[in-house]
Amino acid sequence: MRILIALLLLSPALALHAESGETPLINQLQMLADVDPIAMPSIKGKPVDLPSDQSPAHALVSNPTKNRVRPTRDAVCILKAILFGMEITYDPGKALPKIRLASEVPVKEFDAAMEPQWGFKPGKVTNAYAPHVRTIFINDEADYYLKTGRSIDGSLAHELTHYVQVRYFGIQIKEFLDGEEMQAVHMQTWFRDNYINGNPPPGAPACPKKG
């Protein structure tokens, strides 16, 4: 119910365009972007921008001098938080995908993983979930998060939502439509509001930052 209400309120203007048969909603989300498309998380081969986390820059980068950032929260806990927000019971029998940081992944490996899914070789490692290799790739460039005002934890929450859509809902990536991306954007925003900029709601996992 939370997700349904949020999706209905997400953007009336975009919804009107979608209903009128104009530019697809997923492309409208992309048009709102002010960053290089190849650096954006994507769905079904189409890069899509995400909402800003509006967090202070110093909270996003633990060591700016190295120009890299790592998730500050445990991936399993982020998943449990996302499931809580979606009102879904966590299933420990569903293996968590590998989390690979962009700086640790050769471009050739990423291209090989994503070409079957996207239909092209990106040429740069960015945020993506690749079910067929059971991997979430996460951009760890500090400058990207400083520029966009987002957080790596939020990016991970977004991609974990796509994991939930595939592993818990049984939707194949090739079947993804605008609704799946809107849901991932919504859950990233929910995670931002309740964990990055606020406090977890009652009953939700605490997900404290790593020591």
C-alpha positions, -999 to +999 in steps of 0.1 A: +000+000+000+029+024+008+044+019-026+011+022-044+004+056-028+039+068-034+038+058-070+005+076-075+020+108-060+055+104-075+049+128-104+015+138-117+031+156-147+050+125-158+019+104-153-001+126-175+024+123-203+025+085-199-013+083-201-014+105-231+008+082-251+037+108-253+073+101-243+075+069-223+078+076-186+112+058-183+126+082-209+111+112-192+129+102-160+161+101-180+154+135-195+154+150-160+190+139-155+219+164-155+247+138-155+262+116-182+237+088-191+263+061-190+270+069-154+234+063-144+218+032-130+198+015-157+168-007-164+163-031-194+193-015-211+181+021-207+201+044-183+178+062-159+187+090-134+177+089-097+166+115-072+192+133-052+199+121-016+204+157-005+231+146+019+261+167+029+291+158+008+312+148+038+286+122+047+290+105+014+328+102+012+347+086+040+381+094+024+377+120-004+415+120-011+413+085-026+384+096-049+365+064-040+336+056-016+323+024-002+288+015+011+285+025+047+259+000+056+257-038+054+241-050+021+219-076+038+205-050+062+198-026+033+179-054+016+160-061+048+151-024+051+139-024+014+118-055+020+103-039+052+094-008+031+078-030+005+060-051+032+077-083+021+091-110+044+129-115+042+138-150+028+173-161+039+171-189+014+174-164-015+211-158-019+222-122-020+239-112-053+276-104-052+283-067-047+311-055-070+325-020-068+333-003-101+369+003-092+374-034-087+358-046-119+376-046-153+356-028-180+358-060-202+342-080-175+314-055-170+309-053-208+307-091-210+282-092-182+259-064-194+260-068-232+235-097-232+211-077-210+215-042-225+224-051-261+255-030-261+289-027-244+287+002-219+325+008-219+323+020-183+313+002-151+282+018-135+253+009-113+235-022-126+220-055-115+228-085-137+207-115-126+224-139-150+257-134-133+241-129-099+259-096-094+251-060-085+277-035-099+280-002-080+297+030-090+321+040-063+334+072-078+333+098-050+331+126-076+298+112-090+281+112-056+295+147-047+283+160-080+248+145-079+242+148-041+234+111-039+249+083-018+263+050-026+240+034+000+211+048-020+224+034-052+227+000-036+191+003-023+180+010-058+197-020-073+186-042-045+150-032-053+156-046-088+169-078-072+137-080-052+117-076-083+135-105-099+140-129-070+109-122-049+084-112-076+097-135-103+099-107-130+126-112-156+147-082-165+135-084-201+099-079-187+108-047-168+086-017-177+083+018-164+067+005-132+097-014-121+120+016-124+095+038-107+093+014-078+132+013-076+133+051-076+106+052-049+124+027-027+157+046-031+139+078-020+123+059+009+157+046+020+172+081+017+144+097+038+144+070+065+181+061+067+204+086+051+186+118+061+163+104+088+156+076+112+142+041+104+104+038+110+092+017+140+099-020+135+123-015+106+159-028+107+183-003+123+210-006+096+237+014+115+267+025+096+297+002+097+322+008+125 
